[in-house]
Amino acid sequence: MTENLTGRVCVITGASSGIGKAAAIELARRGATMVLVARDRGRGESALAEVGAAAAGEQPSLELADLASLRQVRELAARLAELPRIDVLVNNAGLVVGQRLMTEDGIEHTFAVNHLAPFLLTNLLLGKLTSAGRPARVVTVSSTAHRGGKIDLDTVAEPRRYLAMMAYSDSKLANVLFTAELARKLTGTEVTANCLHPGTVRTGFGRSGGPLMKYGVQVMAPLIKSAERGARTVVYLASSPDVTGRSGGYYVSERLRQPSRAARDEDLARRLWDLSAKLTGLSGLAQRDDIRSS
């Protein structure tokens, strides 16, 4: 049986293709009112039409934002805060970049999009999530690649030496650490935070990762999941009554799993939170008392 999500509002980033679009279609099919966040208008509107065709409830809407820009993340959050409610926030957008690129904020591109964007967006929407009037959920898409991450907090935002997969692994480790620390800060509220590895999925992932990564994706193609299969754990964490009240978990194939040793380092999680708050200009905002009273 599938959960009836009629009346629930779900925001999902990276919704124009792949896992994001597949998850949005399934959640809309279950009755959720979907708000799709995409960077490209053409691809976003195409996804909007597909999600709309599947919707069992209200029609979806589209928000455009480049999540590499902290300014645009803030503007997006301000628009989303005007929604009557948000029951589920799915931080799905992610990428890997083949060469060292810095954002307009002076931050390495992969770290900015994969970690700082969901960190900032989630924090700015916590008031809306905690005021939903019923339990709300934050779901963040990480990866088993987090097991290769070795975050150096002194250089992660401005690396001296850039390796695409190391930057990606660090950002995915940051997702797990963020989820764990967010869950601790949300203790005493009705908002839960969980993350997941969707599996190796057949999407556009890797197209910006350089020739070697593109070749690797082609070689592995027969073993790669469809976007629909990859979206199952996203949908599970966003909607299943099985995880009601459960927070701080890392899930694979709809099952709770133990992440890497580094991902379970509470001190590293706190220090990453503090660094992220500083880089995004949220220092002092997202303390436990602030969240519980927002």
RATA-V913010 format. One record per residue. N is the residue number from 1. NEAR is the number of other ideal C-beta (glycine too) atoms within 12 Angstrom. Layout:
N:NEAR  N:NEAR
This chain:
1:8  2:19  3:27  4:16  5:30  6:21  7:21  8:34  9:37  10:52  11:51  12:55  13:52  14:46  15:47  16:36  17:37  18:39  19:46  20:48  21:44  22:38  23:48  24:50  25:35  26:38  27:48  28:40  29:30  30:31  31:25  32:41  33:32  34:47  35:44  36:47  37:44  38:37  39:30  40:22  41:17  42:15  43:24  44:33  45:21  46:20  47:40  48:33  49:22  50:28  51:40  52:25  53:16  54:26  55:28  56:25  57:23  58:22  59:19  60:37  61:30  62:34  63:37  64:27  65:36  66:29  67:42  68:32  69:26  70:32  71:21  72:27  73:42  74:25  75:22  76:36  77:36  78:20  79:24  80:33  81:26  82:17  83:29  84:17  85:27  86:39  87:40  88:49  89:46  90:51  91:49  92:53  93:46  94:46  95:39  96:38  97:33  98:23  99:20  100:22  101:25  102:19  103:29  104:15  105:27  106:17  107:36  108:38  109:37  110:43  111:50  112:40  113:42  114:46  115:51  116:43  117:47  118:46  119:47  120:41  121:47  122:50  123:43  124:33  125:43  126:37  127:27  128:32  129:39  130:33  131:23  132:30  133:17  134:20  135:25  136:35  137:50  138:51  139:49  140:51  141:52  142:47  143:40  144:30  145:36  146:42  147:26  148:22  149:37  150:24  151:35  152:24  153:28  154:12  155:20  156:35  157:32  158:24  159:28  160:12  161:13  162:25  163:25  164:32  165:26  166:28  167:45  168:39  169:32  170:41  171:47  172:46  173:43  174:53  175:52  176:49  177:45  178:51  179:44  180:38  181:41  182:45  183:34  184:24  185:35  186:36  187:20  188:16  189:31  190:24  191:39  192:37  193:49  194:46  195:49  196:44  197:40  198:46  199:31  200:27  201:38  202:26  203:34  204:24  205:37  206:32  207:19  208:24  209:27  210:23  211:15  212:17  213:26  214:20  215:14  216:20  217:25  218:16  219:14  220:18  221:17  222:10  223:14  224:22  225:25  226:20  227:34  228:26  229:24  230:35  231:40  232:31  233:42  234:49  235:43  236:35  237:48  238:50  239:36  240:29  241:17  242:20  243:31  244:20  245:21  246:23  247:32  248:34  249:36  250:40  251:37  252:29  253:20  254:26  255:19  256:22  257:23  258:19  259:34  260:29  261:16  262:26  263:39  264:23  265:23  266:18  267:15  268:29  269:33  270:23  271:22  272:39  273:39  274:24  275:31  276:41  277:28  278:21  279:30  280:36  281:20  282:28  283:16  284:14  285:25  286:35  287:22  288:21  289:14  290:20  291:33  292:19  293:14  294:24
